Amino acid sequence: MRPVRRAEEEAVLEGEEEMTEKEARKELMRRANGLSPTVHVGKDGMDDGVLNEVAAQLKSARLIKVKVLGAAGADAGTVAEGLAASTDSVVVDVRGGVVVLTDKRTWTSLSQKKF
């Protein structure tokens, strides 16, 4: 059993709880369900053009899908971690060759949401 932090203790006393990381991921996956991949990582891999495009789309849309093609030379998990580190974003999910990314501001606000 993990120790309860003071903020969690106060939230429970007030009848409010913070959204867990798992619940935040589920909510973002619900939002991403209707999206199509807008960035494709191909044989050139994660070059500056791809990184700039991902950063620009995250800034405007806050939640995007990236398709990692077979010619990329790396698996989707590796590409996802590289994109997240380079663009200051959070990997929501990786399924097959599709990566769902969100910006840190959206992730932070959603995971701290009270219900």
Secondary structure by P-SEA (a helix, b strand, c coil): cccccaaaaaaaaaccccccaaaaaaaaaaaacccccccccccccccaaaaaaaaaaaaacccbbbbbcccccccaaaaaaaaaaaaccccccccccbbbbbcaaaaaaaaaccc
